[in-house]
Amino acid sequence: MSFLAAFGFVIAVAVWAAVSWTLRYRALDRIRMAETLREVPLGIDSTDPTGRLARWLYLAGFRTSSAPILFIGATAFGLGLGVIGAVAVSRFGLVDLMRRGFAYVPGGFGEGLAVIAEAAPWILLVNVALAPVLVVRAARRRRVRETEEDLPLLLELLASLAEGGLGFDAALAKVLHAQPRPRTLAAELRMFQAELQVGVGRVQALRRLARRLDVPSVSTFVSALIHAEQVGAGLAEILRHQAGDLRNVRRERVLLAAQALPVKLVFPLVLCFLPSVFITTLGPALYQLIKVLNLSTFRGSSFP
C-alpha cells in the first residue's frame, strides 16, 4: 500500500510541475508577442528563450516552445520510474543476492563491491532520473564538436573564394551548397542567410548566429567579421588568420589528448590486460606445481 501511495505522490508532483511550467511559458510567450507587436525593444533576441532551462535546451538543439515542458515531464517520469525500480530491487531481494555473490570475490574486493550492492537502488534511481539530462548534454556536446570540426575548413574555403574575387555572401552560398544539411554549423549558416534575405542587418544576423551556437571559436569568428564590416578591412586576410588560429588550437588539443593517453591506458591495462597475461603465462606452471605438491603429499601420507 505504501508503494502505491509513493507512486501516486510522484505522479501527482509530475503532473503539477508540467501544468505549472506550461502556464508559465504560455504567459511568457504572450508577453513577448505583445511587446513585439508594440515594437518595444526587449534588449534581447525575441526568438531566443529567456529562462535558463529553455536556453540550455535551445543550445542543445531542442528549440520548440514545448521543449522545457517535455524535459520536465520526462525528468518527472524518469524519477517515478527510478523510484519504482529502486523499490523493486529492494523488495525482490536483488541486493542480498548481489551481496552474496560478491562475497565469493577474493582479495578483499568483495567487501567493497558489497558496499556498491547496498547502494544499488539509489544508483538506479539517480541514473534513471538523470537520463533526460544526459541526453541533452550529449546533444549539446555533439553540436559543439560538429561546429569545431567544420569551422576551420569553412574558413579556409571562404578565404580561398574571397581571394578569388567572390564576396562573402556568394562564397558562403557556394560553400553551403556543398555542405551536408544535418551538420550543425551549416544549418545555422543557412538560417543566417535566411535572416539576411528577410531584411535583418548583417551585424545583427552575425550576433544572432553567435548567440544561437554559443561556441567560443564561432564567437571569435563573428567578432572578426563584425570588426571587418565596421572598419572595411580585407575579408580574405581575416578569414585566413582565423583559420590558422583555429588550426593551432586544434593542434594543441590533439597534442594534449595524446599526452594524456598513456595515463588513461593504465587502468584498462592493469584491470583487463595484465590478469589475462598472468593467467595464460603462469597458469599452466602453477597447475603443474599444484599437481606435483598434491602428489608428493599423497605419497608422503601413504608411505611414512
Buried (B, 14 or more C-beta within 10 A) or exposed (E): EEEEEBBEEBEEEBEEBBEEBBEEBEEBEEEBEEEEEEEEEEEEEEEBBBBEBBBBBBBBBBBEEEBBBBBBBBBBBBBBBBBBBBBEBEEEEBBEEBBEEBEEEEEEEBEEBBEEBBEBBEBBBBEBBBBBBEBBEEBBEEBBEBBBEBBBBBBBBBBBBBBEEBEBEEBBBEBBEEBEEEBBBBBBBBBBEEBBEEEBEBEEBBBBBBBBBBBEBBBBBBBBBBEBBEEEEEBBEBBBEBBBBBBEBBEEEEEEEEEEEEEEEEEEEEEEEEEEEEEEEEEEEEEEEEEEEEEEEEEEEEEE
